[in-house]
Amino acid sequence: MTPSRVALFAAAVDCSPVPNSRIAIYAGSFDPITRGHEDLIHRSLEFVDTLVVAVAVNSTKTPLFSIEERVSLIRASIGDDAHIQVRSFGGLLVDFAREVGASLLIRGLRAVSDFEYEYQMALMNRHLSPKLETVFMVPSLDTTYISASLVREVARYGGDVNDLVHPRVADALRARMASQ
């Protein structure tokens, strides 16, 4: 292949974001990913072209699973979808959004008690990056009560988490709890 054909081929298969495409970030610790997270991930694809599931590196928390394990468990839970990327990040979410070209942040609200914290974060993110919008999503009725902290607690005491998480996540939780 001649150099000009190589350049044309490379341009034809360019995987960079399409101009004017809607890229959103759904960020969290996902320790572990739950059926509630999965619900928001799949439903958000109804109004974005690309969703970046961003696993936060948070030095103030001691997670049950490593960042690499959480990324792997998310990929196992959501399957292969070309519209979903799973990445880890550290630092400010607005900087990561700029890096990936995102214009939206997806945040889940399970209860009124989530709102105050999420509202403060949305305002701070807007202060730091005025063109970055936050969209709040309410989980489906059958996943509203699920939180990662409750899933960890149920698993810690040997409870059944099979309806709360993907089977691979349930297996990982059982193995982690057995080793502790």
KAQUI-V940198 format. One record per helix or strand. SS is the DSSP state (A for helix, B for strand). FROM is the first residue (numbers start at 1). LEN is the number of residues. Records with the same first field share a line. If there is no record, write none. Layout:
BEGIN
SS = FROM-LEN / FROM-LEN
END
This chain:
BEGIN
A = 3-10 / 35-10 / 67-12 / 93-8 / 112-17 / 141-3 / 148-9 / 167-13
B = 23-6 / 50-7 / 84-6 / 104-5 / 133-5
END
